[in-house]
């Protein structure tokens, strides 16, 4: 039976969870995901875990933060005056993802992590940065 190699287009099912078991994303009960291995559509270590699999095979993969989305970068966490938050964010709550401008005028997506009367703390790290991830029951359905 043919083993998956970099550059192969594959169809898979998987479930991704945090270490505490809470689910991040799953394709189970949905359409399987089609991807080209090594293309970078998903986390590199996850894609590379598909190399060598054969159709019908299942496996689990645990990724440390440095293998997944990396560690949180402290320089991407900032406190800004509340009055500088754009008006469309009047109903601002912790956990909201908002778009703000960085010091160079570029759009940046950030998560609101704290709000006080005068200051808002924003985290522009990827939402999964600093997290270990477990991919459970990665199933190689087909090499396309």
N, C-alpha and C positions, 0 to 999 in steps of 0.2 A: 504494500500500500504506500502511496506517495506521501512524503513528509513535507510540511509547509516550509517554504524558504522565504527569505526577504524578497519583496517584489510580488509575491503571490497575492491575489485578491481572494479573500475568504469571507465566509458568512459565519457569524458566531452569536451565541447567547452568553450572557454573563450577569452577575450581580456584584456590585461594588459596595462595600460597607466600611464603616469606621471600626476601630478596635473594640468599641463597646457594643458592636453588633447592629447599630443603627444604619439603615440603608441610605446610600448616597444616590445610586441609580441602578436600574435593572432593566434588561431587555426581556426578561421572562414575562410571559403573557402579552408580549408586544411583538412587532416584527423584529426578526434578527437583524443584527448590525452587519453591514458589508463594509470592509475596509481593505486597503492594500497594506500588507505588513511592511513596516519600515518607512511608511509615508509620513508618519508623524501626526495622524489624525487623533490618536489617543496618546497616553503616556508611553514614552519610549520603552521602558522596562516591561510594561504590559504587552505592547506589541511584540517585543522580542521573546516574550514567554510563549508566544504562539509558534515560533520557529521549532520545527521538529515534531509538531503534533500531526496526527492523522485524523481523517474524517471519523466522527463519532466519539473521539477521545474527549475526556473531561479532565480538568485539573483545577487546583486552587493555587493562587499566588498571593503572597503577602509582600507589600512594598513599604519600606521605611520612608519617612518624609523626603530624604535626599534622593530616593529612587522615584518618587511620585512628583509632587509639585514643588519640592524644595522646602527649605526652612523659611520661616517668616523673616522678612527683612525689616529690621526696626526702622530704617530710614523711610519706609513706605507707610509708616504710621505717623499721623500728624494731628495737631490740634489747631483748629481755626476758629476765629470769632463767629458766633452764631449769625450775626448780621450779614456775613459774607456768603451764606448759603443762598443759592438762587431762590426766588420767590416760589417757584413751583414745588418747593420742598417744605411748605408751611406745616404739613402734617408729618414732619420728620419723626421717626421712631428708631430706636436701637434695632439693628438688623436690616434696615433698609439699605438697598444698593442704590447709590446715586452717582451722577456724573458731575465732575467738577473739573476745573482747569488747573493744570500744574503751573509752576512758576514760568514755564516757557510758553504757556498758552495752549498746551495740548490737552485734549479731553482725556480724563482718567476716571475709570470706574472704581468706586470705593464703597466699603461697608461702614455704616455708622455703628461705632462700638460704644460710645458714651455721649450723653447730652447733659449739659448743665445749663444754668440760666444764661451764660455768656459764651460758652465754649462747646464745640462739637469735635469729638475725636473720630477721625476717619482712618480706615485701614485699606490701603490700595493693594495689599497682597492678594494673590489669587485666593478665593474662598477656601481652597483645600491645602494651602501652604501650611507647613508644619504638622500635617496630619499623616499618620500611617494609614494605608488603605489595604483592604483584603478583597481580592477578586475571587468569588466563590463560584464553583461549577462553571468555569469557562468551558463552553462546549463548542468544539469545531464542528459545525454542521456540514460545511461543504467548502471545498476549494473550487472557486468559480473559474 
